[in-house]
Amino acid sequence: MTAYLEYGFKDRVAIVTGGGSGIGETTAIELAKGGAKVAVFGRRKDKIERVKEECEKHTAGAMAFSVDVAEQEQVQSAVKQVLDGHGRVDILVNNAGIELFVDPESGLSRFDDFFDTFEPDEYLSYFKVHSLGHYNMNRAVVPTMTEQHFGRVVCVTSILGITAVYSTIAYSASKAAAAAQCRGYARRYGPHNITFNSVLPGMTRTPMKDDSTPAEYEAVESMTPLGRVGDPIDVARVILFLAQENLFVTGQSVIVSGGLDIF
């Protein structure tokens, strides 16, 4: 796709975690449109295979691996297969995530108070995916990026990692941890021409929000200067900008919320 030619994606090897739907799916397909060889990581085999097929419509070399990023052995095995197949990894999009599910039939919403309802294992599950998951992926790809003296890592966190809400405190805290970790990597690996940046979406229409009510969407839209919630492509475009070859940006957190963060 001509819009991405100047980004230098052609023949680059990219891994996108959480690539089976939403922001990850859109990012993987847009990278493929730019000529990247995309490896789609996700837990649902049927979903990642479907995204792989979409990527293959635009470029060769697409792969799909069923991976739980919280499990180090699964991550190492899948990344090794990417390296065996393509010899390198140039771009990593740490996008895998989990979110509080609220049964629409319960009469509750994400705006209700879940502050002290999580047991420790449930609380830590957010950190295992959002911060440990990023850590596992970074550890697996950074050695080859260091060797080739090039890498672009984009970590998808959340605006709630800055603003925080007490209703989903574990989500907010784990996203804040992931963004802080990303900045630490940026300091350490900048001399190796590896950039690390975070993208912080606001409310975005993805399958993870299937349980959101119209009232929740309306509430966020009413507070957003641009008058709507985000779509996956809105976030993907910023991710791709931060994954481009000629980039003099690292250690930054870019909010994609339509201006919701102004307040």
C-alpha angles and dihedrals in degrees: 000000000000093000090068101040094098090052090072098231097138110121092354114136115234133184119201118189121204083028099150098086147354119011093357094052093049092046093050092051093046090050089051090051087057091054100260122145100236128205110197115209122192144128098247110074094196093053098046092047089054091051090047089055090051090051091051089061088068107030143005128250101047117160136186129205131181102229138162102207091206089067111078096199093053090049094048092048095050095045089050089055090052090050092046090051101041106014096230147037116221104167131036123186110192098202107137112123147155130214140194110275116215116193107235088216092058095074089234130115137194087265091068122098113269092150101127101018100094121099114221095260092052091046092050092048088075092054092047091059103031104039107012089042091055090045093052092049094046092051090051098050106029096077093060092042089052091049093051092040092231137090142142117203122182119186117201108213126149144261085242088069085071106029096032125194124217092222092071102021096155090056092048094046095048093048090050089051091051092052092048091049090051091056090051091054090048091058093046101045104032090097087060092056091252115135125202120193135162129225114205112199123198119212108329131184101247134135087263086069096051089112093054116113126230087248091059091051091047092050093054093043091053090056095045118093092213089053102234144064119255130271122217091253090059090060095038092058091057092046090053092049089056092046096056122121099239102053130148095182127097139152092026133134115216117196117213104189108118089255097306089130092061091083 
